[in-house]
Amino acid sequence: MPAPALYPPSELADPDLRRALERMVRRVVPPQEVDDIVQEALAEALAARVEHREPRHLRHWLGGVVRHKVVDYHRRQGREMLAEPPDPGREADEGAERELLRWAERNLPGGRHDQQTFDWLLREGDGERLEEIARSEDIPAERVRQRVARMRRFLRERWVTMLAAACLGAVAWWLVRPARVDIAASPDARVLRGVEASRELGRRQREQALGRCEAGDRDGCVIGLDAAAALDPDGDRDEAVQRARRSVEPV
């Protein structure tokens, strides 16, 4: 086995590589944070000694570095925002992708190949075809497709569970938040406002998901509708929602 060595700076300075990393990061953090996170990842890569320096390994390895930087960023943001109320509009607008990345990497099933499969899923989301991933990893394409499909199902279930917990968290915040001028408001009223805020988030999530259904995005449709159902169960019984679910069912 070759001794660990540094990546040449010329490889890390490739503009195409930087643009690919920026696209990956831009999907999951605010625009003003993209450059800093990419720079941190490249700086770490310059100083890191790795066993495999072949070009086909660089993007995969560096993508893992970037994802850890993104998770660290969101973890810091979570600590800084603990005292702030949930903002349903902002959460809905930022969409499922950021939350999925933030939580899924820390909640993988724990199998021997799960981190690798999760990386494939993210590479696919960044525009790589599964066939290209299979060639770069020297693994049969059908095996890659099966593992990615299983991981996608797992993440969908975790996503729904996470949003159900977020719903309870919103209610809990309304219960314990500092009192305002309206001291006549009863605890029951505060609970109702928290539940309504969660339902509104579910309705917004459902509107976005229905748009994905119409666009033929099966995974975005199902994940979005399941997420909305966790927050607003009554809305999931709507006939338009049921039609959308039927339209993306496997034939």
Backbone hydrogen bonds, N-H to C=O, Kabsch-Sander energy under -0.5 kcal/mol:
donor,donor_aa,acceptor,acceptor_aa,energy
5,A,50,V,-2.6
7,Y,45,A,-0.5
7,Y,48,A,-0.6
11,E,8,P,-1.1
12,L,8,P,-1.4
13,A,9,P,-1.5
14,D,11,E,-1.2
18,R,14,D,-2.1
19,R,15,P,-2.5
20,A,16,D,-2.1
21,L,17,L,-2.2
22,E,18,R,-2.6
23,R,19,R,-2.3
24,M,20,A,-2.0
25,V,21,L,-2.5
26,R,22,E,-2.8
27,R,23,R,-1.0
28,V,25,V,-1.9
29,V,25,V,-1.1
33,E,30,P,-2.0
34,V,30,P,-0.6
34,V,31,P,-1.1
35,D,31,P,-0.5
37,I,33,E,-2.1
38,V,34,V,-2.4
39,Q,35,D,-2.6
40,E,36,D,-2.4
41,A,37,I,-2.2
42,L,38,V,-2.5
43,A,39,Q,-2.6
44,E,40,E,-2.2
45,A,41,A,-2.2
46,L,42,L,-2.1
47,A,43,A,-1.1
48,A,44,E,-0.8
48,A,45,A,-0.5
50,V,5,A,-2.8
50,V,48,A,-0.5
53,R,51,E,-0.6
57,H,54,E,-1.8
58,L,54,E,-1.0
58,L,55,P,-0.5
59,R,55,P,-0.9
60,H,56,R,-0.5
61,W,57,H,-2.8
62,L,58,L,-3.1
63,G,59,R,-2.3
64,G,60,H,-1.4
65,V,61,W,-1.6
66,V,62,L,-2.5
67,R,63,G,-2.3
68,H,64,G,-1.9
69,K,65,V,-1.8
70,V,66,V,-2.3
71,V,67,R,-2.5
72,D,68,H,-2.4
73,Y,69,K,-2.2
74,H,70,V,-2.4
75,R,71,V,-2.3
76,R,72,D,-2.3
77,Q,73,Y,-2.4
78,G,74,H,-2.4
79,R,75,R,-1.7
80,E,76,R,-2.1
81,M,77,Q,-1.7
82,L,79,R,-0.8
84,E,81,M,-2.0
91,E,87,D,-2.5
92,A,88,P,-2.5
93,D,89,G,-2.1
94,E,90,R,-2.2
95,G,91,E,-1.1
98,R,94,E,-0.5
99,E,95,G,-0.7
100,L,96,A,-2.9
101,L,97,E,-2.4
102,R,98,R,-2.6
103,W,99,E,-2.3
104,A,100,L,-2.7
105,E,101,L,-1.1
106,R,103,W,-0.8
107,N,103,W,-0.5
107,N,104,A,-1.4
114,D,111,G,-0.9
117,T,113,H,-2.4
118,F,114,D,-2.7
119,D,115,Q,-2.1
120,W,116,Q,-2.0
121,L,117,T,-2.2
122,L,118,F,-2.1
123,R,119,D,-2.5
124,E,120,W,-2.6
125,G,121,L,-2.0
126,D,122,L,-1.3
127,G,124,E,-1.8
128,E,123,R,-2.1
133,I,129,R,-2.2
134,A,130,L,-2.6
135,R,131,E,-2.1
136,S,132,E,-2.4
137,E,133,I,-1.9
138,D,134,A,-0.8
138,D,135,R,-0.6
139,I,134,A,-2.3
144,V,140,P,-1.8
145,R,141,A,-2.6
146,Q,142,E,-2.3
147,R,143,R,-2.4
148,V,144,V,-2.5
149,A,145,R,-2.4
150,R,146,Q,-2.2
151,M,147,R,-2.3
152,R,148,V,-2.6
153,R,149,A,-2.0
154,F,150,R,-2.2
155,L,151,M,-2.7
156,R,152,R,-2.1
157,E,153,R,-1.9
158,R,154,F,-2.4
159,W,155,L,-2.7
160,V,156,R,-2.0
161,T,157,E,-2.1
162,M,158,R,-2.7
163,L,159,W,-2.3
164,A,160,V,-2.1
165,A,161,T,-2.0
166,A,162,M,-2.2
167,C,163,L,-2.1
168,L,164,A,-1.7
169,G,165,A,-2.4
170,A,166,A,-2.2
171,V,167,C,-1.9
172,A,168,L,-2.7
173,W,169,G,-2.4
174,W,170,A,-1.8
175,L,171,V,-1.5
176,V,172,A,-1.9
177,R,173,W,-1.8
183,I,181,V,-2.4
185,A,182,D,-1.3
190,R,186,S,-1.8
191,V,187,P,-2.3
192,L,188,D,-2.2
193,R,189,A,-2.1
194,G,190,R,-2.2
195,V,191,V,-2.6
196,E,192,L,-2.5
197,A,193,R,-2.2
198,S,194,G,-1.9
199,R,195,V,-2.4
200,E,196,E,-2.4
201,L,197,A,-2.0
202,G,198,S,-2.2
203,R,199,R,-2.5
204,R,200,E,-2.4
205,Q,201,L,-2.5
206,R,202,G,-2.3
207,E,203,R,-2.1
208,Q,204,R,-1.9
209,A,205,Q,-2.2
210,L,206,R,-2.7
211,G,207,E,-1.5
212,R,208,Q,-1.6
213,C,209,A,-2.3
214,E,210,L,-2.3
215,A,211,G,-1.4
216,G,213,C,-1.5
217,D,212,R,-2.5
218,R,216,G,-1.4
221,C,217,D,-2.5
222,V,218,R,-2.7
223,I,219,D,-2.7
224,G,220,G,-1.9
225,L,221,C,-2.5
226,D,222,V,-2.6
227,A,223,I,-2.4
228,A,224,G,-2.4
229,A,225,L,-2.3
230,A,226,D,-1.6
231,L,227,A,-0.9
231,L,228,A,-0.6
232,D,228,A,-3.0
235,G,232,D,-0.7
236,D,232,D,-0.7
236,D,233,P,-1.0
237,R,234,D,-1.6
238,D,235,G,-1.5
242,Q,238,D,-2.2
243,R,239,E,-2.5
244,A,240,A,-2.0
245,R,241,V,-2.5
246,R,242,Q,-2.4
247,S,243,R,-2.1
248,V,244,A,-0.9
248,V,245,R,-0.8
249,E,246,R,-1.0
